[in-house]
C-alpha cells in the first residue's frame, strides 16, 4: 500500500497502551482498549483501529470517558446481568460482559449481559470472537446517539447500530459477522473526508438532508436497505437502551440536561454449544456447510465465494507478518498525541 508506514502489531499495541496509561487509565483497562483497537487494525477494519485513539483521548479530556469508573450491578440472576458501566471505555465494559456472559453460559447454557451507560464499543466482532473461541455462539448489539437517517426522514434519527455474531469454525477460526445497519459507518465517512474520496450515490445526506456524493458535505449516513436498516437500528435502541432504563434517541431530541452527550448501551449474549451438542461435531458441520456454499457456481469466475469474516482473517495473517500499514495522516496524529508525554514512537 502506497504512502503508508508498516508498524509491527505488538509495538503499535504497546504504544497505544502507553498513551492511555499516560491519559490516566490503569494498566488493565488501557490494555483492553489497545487490544480492541489492534483487533480492528489487524483485520483491516481501519475505521475502528488506531485512528480512533485521538477520538478516545479527547473523550477522556472532556470527561465523556471515565478513566476510573465505579460499576454498579443493577440486576443479576443466574442467566442475566445488567450493569451500569459509569461511562467507562467501551472495550473495558465489553471485556467484562464477555467474562460474565461466558460464566453464565457455562453454568446454564446461555448468558446475557446488558451494559448500561458505556461509551464507543468499537468493533463488536472483537468480543463475539472471544466467545466463539470458547466454543460458544456470541451475539452483540449496541445502541448510540442518532447518527443515521431513519428511513423516510431527512435527518439523523437512529444510530448506525452495529451487530456481530460469531460461531466456532473449522480449524478453530471462528466465523464472524460484524456489520452495522448503515449503508456506511461514521468511521468510513470520516475516512472519506480525510482522504477526500468521493462517495458512491445512495450512501449519505448532507446537513440539509439532501443526497450527496461529496465527502466534505456528507454528514448523515443512510440506512442499509432502507427500512430494513433503520428498522434494525430502532429495535436495537428498544432492546439495548429502553430495557435498561437508559433511553438515548427520545432523550436526544428532548430538553433533558446532557441529553446529547455521547453514550452507548450494549447487549452481549453467549450460548454454550457444548451444553447441547459436541463442539467438535458442531465445527465439523460448520465446515461442511461452508464447503457446500463454496461449491456453488460463482457469479463471477474471478471472485471466490467467501464466508463472513474471511477477508478479515486473511488480513490478520498478513498484517501479523508484514506489519500494520498506517497512513501519513494517522502517523502525524499519533506522533502529536505522544509528543507531550515524550513517548517513544514505534515507527
C-alpha positions as CSV (number, residue, x, y, z in Angstrom):
1,X,0.0,0.0,0.0
2,X,1.5,3.3,-1.1
3,X,2.0,6.3,1.3
4,X,1.9,4.1,4.4
5,X,4.3,3.0,7.1
6,X,4.4,-0.6,8.3
7,X,4.4,-1.0,12.1
8,X,4.6,-4.3,13.9
9,X,1.4,-5.1,15.7
10,X,2.9,-5.7,19.2
11,X,4.9,-2.4,19.0
12,X,1.8,-0.5,18.0
13,X,-0.3,-2.1,20.7
14,X,2.2,-1.2,23.4
15,X,2.4,2.4,22.1
16,X,-1.3,2.8,22.2
17,X,-1.5,1.2,25.7
18,X,1.1,3.7,26.9
19,X,-0.9,6.6,25.5
20,X,-4.0,5.6,27.6
21,X,-1.9,5.0,30.7
22,X,-0.5,8.5,30.4
23,X,-4.1,9.7,30.0
24,X,-4.9,8.4,33.5
25,X,-6.1,4.9,32.9
26,X,-4.9,1.9,34.9
27,X,-2.8,-0.7,33.2
28,X,-5.6,-3.4,32.6
29,X,-8.3,-1.1,31.1
30,X,-5.7,0.6,28.9
31,X,-4.7,-2.8,27.6
32,X,-8.3,-3.7,26.9
33,X,-8.7,-0.6,24.7
34,X,-5.3,-1.2,22.9
35,X,-6.2,-4.8,22.2
36,X,-9.6,-3.9,20.8
37,X,-8.2,-1.2,18.5
38,X,-5.5,-3.6,17.4
39,X,-8.1,-6.4,16.7
40,X,-9.7,-4.0,14.2
41,X,-6.4,-2.9,12.7
42,X,-5.2,-6.5,12.2
43,X,-8.4,-7.4,10.4
44,X,-8.4,-4.4,8.1
45,X,-11.2,-2.5,9.9
46,X,-9.2,0.7,9.9
47,X,-12.3,2.7,10.7
48,X,-12.3,1.2,14.2
49,X,-8.5,1.0,14.7
50,X,-5.8,3.3,16.0
51,X,-7.3,6.2,14.1
52,X,-9.8,6.3,17.0
53,X,-7.1,6.9,19.6
54,X,-7.3,10.7,19.3
55,X,-11.1,10.4,19.4
56,X,-10.9,8.5,22.7
57,X,-8.3,10.7,24.3
58,X,-10.4,13.7,23.5
59,X,-13.3,12.0,25.2
60,X,-11.2,11.4,28.3
61,X,-10.1,15.0,28.4
62,X,-13.7,16.2,28.2
63,X,-14.9,13.7,30.8
64,X,-17.0,11.7,28.4
65,X,-15.0,8.6,29.1
66,X,-14.5,7.9,32.8
67,X,-10.9,6.5,33.3
68,X,-11.7,5.3,36.9
69,X,-15.4,4.1,36.6
70,X,-17.3,2.6,39.5
71,X,-19.5,-0.1,38.1
72,X,-22.8,-0.9,39.7
73,X,-24.6,-4.3,39.1
74,X,-28.2,-3.4,38.7
75,X,-29.7,-6.8,38.2
76,X,-28.1,-10.2,38.5
77,X,-29.6,-13.7,38.0
78,X,-28.0,-17.0,37.0
79,X,-28.7,-16.2,33.4
80,X,-28.7,-12.4,33.1
81,X,-26.6,-9.5,34.4
82,X,-27.3,-5.8,33.9
83,X,-24.6,-3.4,35.0
84,X,-24.1,0.3,34.8
85,X,-20.6,1.0,33.3
86,X,-20.4,4.5,34.6
87,X,-19.2,5.9,31.3
88,X,-16.2,3.5,31.1
89,X,-14.4,3.0,27.8
90,X,-16.5,0.6,25.6
91,X,-13.8,-2.1,25.3
92,X,-13.4,-2.2,29.1
93,X,-17.1,-2.7,29.6
94,X,-17.4,-5.2,26.8
95,X,-14.5,-7.3,28.2
96,X,-16.4,-7.5,31.5
97,X,-19.5,-8.5,29.6
98,X,-17.6,-11.3,27.8
99,X,-16.4,-12.7,31.1
100,X,-19.8,-12.6,32.8
101,X,-21.7,-13.9,29.8
102,X,-19.4,-16.8,29.4
103,X,-19.6,-17.7,33.1
104,X,-23.3,-17.7,33.0
105,X,-23.4,-19.7,29.7
106,X,-21.1,-22.4,31.2
107,X,-23.5,-22.8,34.1
108,X,-26.8,-22.7,32.3
109,X,-26.1,-22.9,28.6
110,X,-26.9,-19.3,28.0
111,X,-25.8,-16.0,29.5
112,X,-26.9,-12.5,28.7
113,X,-25.2,-9.3,29.8
114,X,-26.7,-5.9,29.2
115,X,-24.4,-2.9,29.5
116,X,-25.9,0.4,30.6
117,X,-24.1,3.7,30.0
118,X,-20.8,2.9,28.3
119,X,-19.1,4.7,25.5
120,X,-18.0,3.8,22.0
121,X,-17.9,0.0,21.9
122,X,-15.8,-0.3,18.8
123,X,-15.7,-3.3,16.6
124,X,-18.1,-5.8,18.3
125,X,-16.5,-8.7,16.5
126,X,-13.6,-8.5,18.9
127,X,-16.0,-9.6,21.7
128,X,-18.1,-12.1,19.9
129,X,-14.9,-13.8,18.6
130,X,-13.7,-14.1,22.2
131,X,-16.9,-16.1,23.0
132,X,-16.6,-18.2,19.8
133,X,-13.1,-19.2,20.7
134,X,-14.5,-20.6,24.0
135,X,-16.9,-22.9,22.0
136,X,-19.9,-20.5,22.2
137,X,-22.1,-18.6,19.9
138,X,-21.6,-14.9,20.6
139,X,-24.1,-12.2,19.7
140,X,-23.5,-8.5,20.3
141,X,-25.6,-5.3,19.7
142,X,-25.1,-1.7,20.6
143,X,-27.2,1.5,20.5
144,X,-25.9,5.0,20.4
145,X,-26.8,8.6,19.6
146,X,-28.8,9.4,16.4
147,X,-26.2,9.5,13.6
148,X,-28.1,7.8,10.7
149,X,-31.2,8.8,8.9
150,X,-34.4,6.9,9.7
151,X,-36.0,5.6,6.5
152,X,-38.3,8.3,5.1
153,X,-36.7,11.1,7.2
154,X,-34.2,13.7,6.1
155,X,-32.4,14.0,9.4
156,X,-30.5,11.6,11.7
157,X,-32.9,9.7,13.9
158,X,-31.2,6.4,14.9
159,X,-27.7,5.1,15.4
160,X,-25.8,3.1,12.9
161,X,-26.5,0.2,15.2
162,X,-23.7,-2.4,15.0
163,X,-24.3,-6.1,15.1
164,X,-21.9,-9.0,15.4
165,X,-22.5,-12.8,15.5
166,X,-19.6,-15.2,15.8
167,X,-19.6,-19.0,16.0
168,X,-16.8,-21.6,16.3
169,X,-15.5,-22.5,12.9
170,X,-13.2,-25.0,11.2
171,X,-9.5,-25.1,12.3
172,X,-10.5,-23.1,15.4
173,X,-11.1,-20.0,13.3
174,X,-14.5,-18.5,14.2
175,X,-16.9,-17.3,11.5
176,X,-17.6,-13.7,12.4
177,X,-20.3,-11.4,11.0
178,X,-19.5,-7.8,12.0
179,X,-21.7,-5.1,10.4
180,X,-23.7,-2.0,11.0
181,X,-27.2,-1.1,9.9
182,X,-25.9,1.9,7.9
183,X,-25.1,2.0,4.2
184,X,-21.8,3.3,5.5
185,X,-20.4,3.8,9.0
186,X,-19.4,7.1,10.6
187,X,-15.8,5.8,10.6
188,X,-16.0,5.2,6.8
189,X,-17.4,8.7,6.3
190,X,-14.6,10.2,8.4
191,X,-12.0,8.4,6.3
192,X,-13.7,9.6,3.1
193,X,-13.5,13.1,4.4
194,X,-9.8,12.7,5.4
195,X,-8.8,11.2,2.1
196,X,-11.2,13.4,0.0
197,X,-12.7,10.3,-1.6
198,X,-16.0,10.8,-3.5
199,X,-18.8,8.7,-2.2
200,X,-21.0,6.4,-4.3
201,X,-24.6,7.6,-4.7
202,X,-27.1,6.4,-2.1
203,X,-24.8,6.4,1.0
204,X,-25.2,9.7,2.7
205,X,-27.1,13.0,3.1
206,X,-25.7,16.5,3.7
207,X,-26.7,18.6,6.8
208,X,-29.8,19.8,4.9
209,X,-31.0,16.3,4.4
210,X,-30.1,16.2,0.6
211,X,-28.4,13.3,-1.0
212,X,-24.7,13.9,-1.7
213,X,-21.6,12.2,-3.0
214,X,-19.3,15.0,-1.7
215,X,-17.5,13.6,1.4
216,X,-16.9,17.1,2.7
217,X,-20.7,17.8,2.6
218,X,-21.9,14.4,3.7
219,X,-22.8,14.2,7.4
220,X,-25.7,11.7,7.7
221,X,-25.3,8.1,6.6
222,X,-28.4,6.4,5.0
223,X,-29.6,3.1,6.4
224,X,-28.6,-0.1,4.7
225,X,-31.5,-1.5,2.6
226,X,-33.8,1.5,3.6
227,X,-36.5,0.4,6.1
228,X,-34.6,-2.8,7.0
229,X,-31.5,-0.9,8.2
230,X,-33.4,1.7,10.1
231,X,-35.7,-0.9,11.5
232,X,-32.8,-2.8,12.9
233,X,-31.4,0.4,14.4
234,X,-34.7,1.2,16.1
235,X,-35.0,-2.3,17.5
236,X,-31.5,-2.2,18.9
237,X,-32.5,1.0,20.7
238,X,-35.6,-0.7,22.1
239,X,-33.6,-3.7,23.2
240,X,-30.3,-2.2,24.4
241,X,-31.5,1.1,25.8
242,X,-35.1,1.0,26.9
243,X,-34.8,-2.3,28.7
244,X,-32.0,-1.0,31.0
245,X,-33.8,2.4,31.6
246,X,-31.3,4.5,29.6
247,X,-33.2,5.8,26.5
248,X,-30.9,7.6,24.0
249,X,-33.0,8.6,21.0
250,X,-36.0,10.1,22.7
251,X,-33.8,11.9,25.2
252,X,-31.6,13.2,22.5
253,X,-34.5,15.2,21.0
254,X,-35.7,16.4,24.3
255,X,-34.6,19.3,26.5
256,X,-33.2,17.0,29.2
257,X,-29.8,18.1,30.5
258,X,-26.8,16.4,28.8
259,X,-29.2,14.5,26.5
260,X,-26.8,14.9,23.6
261,X,-23.7,13.8,25.5
262,X,-22.1,10.7,23.9
263,X,-23.1,7.4,25.5
264,X,-23.9,3.9,24.4
265,X,-25.7,0.8,25.7
266,X,-24.8,-2.7,24.6
267,X,-26.1,-6.3,24.8
268,X,-24.0,-9.5,24.7
269,X,-25.4,-13.0,24.5
270,X,-23.4,-16.2,24.9
271,X,-24.7,-19.7,24.1
272,X,-22.6,-22.6,25.2
273,X,-22.8,-25.1,22.3
274,X,-21.3,-27.8,24.5
275,X,-24.4,-27.9,26.6
276,X,-26.4,-29.1,23.7
277,X,-24.0,-30.9,21.4
278,X,-20.4,-31.7,20.8
279,X,-18.4,-28.6,19.9
280,X,-16.2,-30.7,17.6
281,X,-19.2,-32.1,15.8
282,X,-20.6,-28.5,15.5
283,X,-17.3,-27.3,13.9
284,X,-17.4,-30.2,11.5
285,X,-20.9,-29.3,10.5
286,X,-19.9,-25.7,10.1
287,X,-17.0,-26.9,7.8
288,X,-19.4,-29.0,5.8
289,X,-21.9,-26.1,5.4
290,X,-19.1,-23.8,4.3
291,X,-17.8,-26.3,1.8
292,X,-21.3,-26.6,0.4
293,X,-21.6,-22.9,-0.1
294,X,-18.1,-22.7,-1.7
295,X,-19.2,-25.4,-4.1
296,X,-21.9,-23.3,-5.6
297,X,-21.4,-21.8,-9.0
298,X,-19.8,-18.3,-8.6
299,X,-21.5,-15.2,-10.0
300,X,-18.0,-14.0,-11.0
301,X,-15.4,-16.6,-12.1
302,X,-12.7,-14.3,-10.9
303,X,-14.1,-13.9,-7.4
304,X,-14.1,-16.6,-4.7
305,X,-17.2,-17.2,-2.6
306,X,-16.2,-16.0,0.9
307,X,-17.7,-16.5,4.3
308,X,-18.3,-13.7,6.9
309,X,-15.0,-12.5,8.4
310,X,-12.9,-14.4,5.9
311,X,-11.3,-11.3,4.5
312,X,-10.5,-10.1,8.0
313,X,-8.9,-13.4,8.8
314,X,-6.7,-13.3,5.8
315,X,-5.8,-9.7,6.5
316,X,-4.9,-10.6,10.1
317,X,-2.5,-13.3,8.9
318,X,-0.8,-10.9,6.5
319,X,-0.5,-8.0,8.9
320,X,0.9,-10.1,11.7
321,X,3.8,-10.9,9.4
322,X,4.2,-7.7,7.4
323,X,3.0,-5.2,10.0
324,X,0.1,-2.8,10.0
325,X,0.1,-0.1,7.3
326,X,-0.5,3.4,8.8
327,X,-1.3,6.4,6.7
328,X,0.8,9.5,6.9
329,X,-2.3,11.3,8.4
330,X,-2.6,8.7,11.2
331,X,1.2,8.7,11.8
332,X,1.1,12.5,12.2
333,X,-1.8,12.4,14.6
334,X,-0.4,9.7,16.8
335,X,3.0,11.4,16.9
336,X,1.4,14.6,18.0
337,X,-0.5,12.8,20.7
338,X,2.7,11.1,22.0
339,X,4.8,14.3,22.0
340,X,3.6,15.9,25.2
341,X,4.4,12.7,27.2
342,X,7.7,12.1,25.4
343,X,6.7,8.6,24.5
344,X,9.0,6.7,22.0
345,X,7.4,6.2,18.6
346,X,7.1,2.7,17.2
347,X,7.9,3.8,13.6
